[in-house]
Amino acid sequence: MELSALLKIAPFRGMDEDDLIAFLFATPNSLRRYAPGDIIALQGDRCKGLYILASGAVRAGMVNADGKELTIEEIKAPALLASAFVFATENRFPVMIEATEPCELFFVGRDRFMQAMLSSPVMLGNFLTDISDRSVFLSRKVSEFALLDLKKRIMKYLDTHGAIHNQREVAQRLGVTRPSLARALAELAKEGKIGGN
């Protein structure tokens, strides 16, 4: 794990590496390791502190009562997980977080994190920027799902990623069934908006 990479993300930008190491390894913080497929947090679990993804990658997704899955975001280290919920009144994970690669994750309890921010205006300012940026991201995501029909979401996905390599994963990301995605792709190809297979 390369701890210096954490100095590039909020709330640690502008901190000295020695101060970061002292903060991360202070008691009662913990370093946790996860294998691909391990569940880091279930949707609805309490968010009891700051979760810092130091290495690896995770998938944040939602599952409804029928088992339908929706990928909200794929997150690569270094990153904070569910930072906007650490101090929320209803501080529960809004998504399930699953490791997609071997991961190392620091956990810092909410009270310990609050103490650190109160003694470091830089950390506090960076954290406020991070949760504000997360709000913007979530607002765009809601707009994407609420206002765009499936074909427009597919076109937006293709603009961003260039191609669809795995229909199951893309269907999960767009919140639709794989047959619905296949049908919409066929219609887009018939309309000449994308190349046919």
C-alpha positions in Angstrom: 0.0 0.0 0.0 1.3 3.4 -1.0 0.2 5.8 1.8 1.6 8.9 0.0 -1.3 8.4 -2.6 -3.7 9.2 0.2 -2.2 12.7 0.4 -3.9 13.5 -2.9 -7.5 12.9 -1.6 -9.7 14.8 0.8 -9.4 15.2 3.7 -5.6 14.7 3.6 -4.5 17.1 0.8 -1.9 19.4 2.2 -1.0 17.3 5.2 2.5 16.1 6.0 3.0 12.3 5.4 4.2 11.8 9.0 1.1 13.4 10.3 -1.0 11.2 8.0 0.7 8.1 9.3 0.2 9.1 12.9 -3.5 9.8 12.2 -4.1 6.5 10.4 -2.3 4.2 12.8 -3.5 5.8 16.0 -5.5 3.6 18.4 -8.3 2.6 18.1 -8.2 3.0 14.3 -7.9 -0.3 12.3 -6.5 -1.5 9.0 -8.8 -4.1 7.4 -8.1 -6.3 4.4 -10.7 -7.7 1.9 -10.6 -10.2 -0.9 -12.5 -9.8 -4.2 -16.2 -10.6 -3.5 -16.0 -9.7 0.2 -18.8 -7.4 1.4 -17.3 -4.4 3.1 -20.7 -2.9 4.1 -24.3 -3.9 3.5 -26.9 -1.4 2.4 -28.5 -0.1 5.6 -25.5 -0.9 7.9 -24.5 1.9 10.2 -21.7 4.2 8.9 -19.8 4.5 12.2 -16.8 6.4 11.0 -14.5 7.3 8.1 -13.7 4.4 5.7 -10.5 5.1 3.7 -9.8 2.8 0.7 -6.0 2.7 0.7 -5.6 0.1 -2.0 -7.8 -2.0 -4.4 -11.2 -1.3 -5.8 -14.8 -1.6 -4.8 -18.3 -1.5 -6.3 -21.0 0.5 -4.7 -24.5 -0.8 -5.6 -28.1 -1.2 -4.5 -30.2 -4.2 -4.5 -34.0 -4.1 -4.3 -36.4 -6.7 -2.7 -36.6 -8.6 -6.0 -32.9 -9.0 -6.2 -32.4 -6.4 -9.0 -29.0 -4.9 -8.7 -27.8 -1.4 -9.7 -24.2 -0.3 -9.8 -24.0 3.3 -8.5 -20.2 3.6 -8.8 -17.0 1.7 -9.2 -14.4 3.2 -6.8 -10.6 2.8 -7.0 -8.1 3.6 -4.3 -7.3 6.0 -2.9 -10.8 7.1 -1.9 -13.2 7.7 0.9 -16.3 5.5 1.1 -19.7 7.0 2.1 -18.0 10.1 3.4 -21.3 12.1 3.2 -22.9 9.8 5.7 -20.3 9.8 8.5 -22.0 12.6 10.4 -25.5 12.2 9.0 -28.5 11.9 11.4 -29.4 8.7 9.6 -25.8 7.5 9.2 -26.5 4.3 7.3 -24.8 3.1 4.1 -27.1 3.9 1.2 -25.4 1.2 -0.9 -23.8 -2.2 -0.5 -20.0 -2.0 -0.9 -18.2 -5.0 -2.3 -14.5 -5.5 -3.0 -13.8 -6.1 -6.7 -10.0 -6.4 -6.1 -7.9 -7.2 -3.0 -8.4 -4.1 -0.7 -6.9 -2.5 2.3 -9.1 -0.1 4.2 -8.5 2.1 7.2 -11.4 2.7 9.6 -11.3 5.8 11.8 -14.2 6.1 14.3 -16.4 9.2 14.0 -15.3 10.8 17.3 -11.6 10.3 16.5 -12.1 11.8 13.1 -14.0 14.8 14.5 -11.1 15.4 17.0 -8.6 15.3 14.2 -10.6 17.8 12.1 -11.0 20.2 15.0 -7.2 20.3 15.4 -6.6 20.6 11.6 -8.4 23.3 9.7 -6.9 21.9 6.5 -8.4 18.5 7.1 -11.8 20.0 8.0 -11.9 22.2 4.9 -10.9 19.3 2.6 -13.6 17.1 4.2 -16.3 19.7 3.6 -15.2 20.0 0.0 -15.3 16.2 -0.4 -18.9 15.9 1.0 -20.0 18.8 -1.2 -18.5 17.2 -4.3 -20.3 13.9 -3.4 -23.6 15.8 -3.2 -23.0 17.2 -6.7 -22.1 13.6 -8.0 -25.2 12.1 -6.4 -27.4 14.9 -7.8 -26.1 14.2 -11.3 -26.6 10.5 -10.8 -30.3 11.0 -9.8 -30.8 13.3 -12.7 -29.4 10.7 -15.1 -31.8 8.1 -13.9 -34.8 10.2 -13.4 -34.7 12.3 -16.6 -33.0 10.1 -19.2 -34.7 7.2 -21.0 -32.7 4.0 -21.4 -31.5 4.8 -24.9 -30.1 8.1 -23.8 -28.4 6.5 -20.8 -26.8 3.9 -23.2 -25.6 6.7 -25.4 -24.2 8.6 -22.4 -22.5 5.4 -21.3 -21.0 4.8 -24.7 -19.7 8.5 -24.9 -17.9 7.9 -21.6 -16.7 4.3 -22.0 -16.5 3.9 -25.8 -18.0 0.4 -25.9 -20.0 -2.2 -24.1 -17.9 -5.2 -23.3 -20.1 -7.0 -20.8 -23.9 -6.5 -21.2 -24.6 -7.9 -17.7 -22.3 -5.4 -16.0 -23.7 -2.5 -18.0 -27.3 -3.5 -17.4 -26.5 -3.6 -13.7 -24.9 -0.2 -13.9 -27.9 1.3 -15.7 -30.4 -0.4 -13.4 -32.1 -2.5 -16.1 -32.4 -6.1 -17.0 -30.0 -7.6 -19.5 -32.8 -8.3 -22.0 -34.0 -4.7 -21.8 -30.5 -3.5 -22.5 -30.1 -5.9 -25.4 -33.5 -4.8 -26.9 -32.5 -1.1 -26.6 -29.1 -1.8 -28.2 -30.8 -3.5 -31.1 -33.1 -0.5 -31.5 -30.2 1.9 -31.4 -28.4 -0.2 -34.0 -31.5 -0.3 -36.2 -31.8 3.5 -35.9 -28.1 3.8 -37.0 -27.1 5.5 -33.8 -24.6 2.7 -32.9 -22.9 0.0 -34.9 -24.6 -3.4 -35.0 -22.9 -6.5 -33.8 
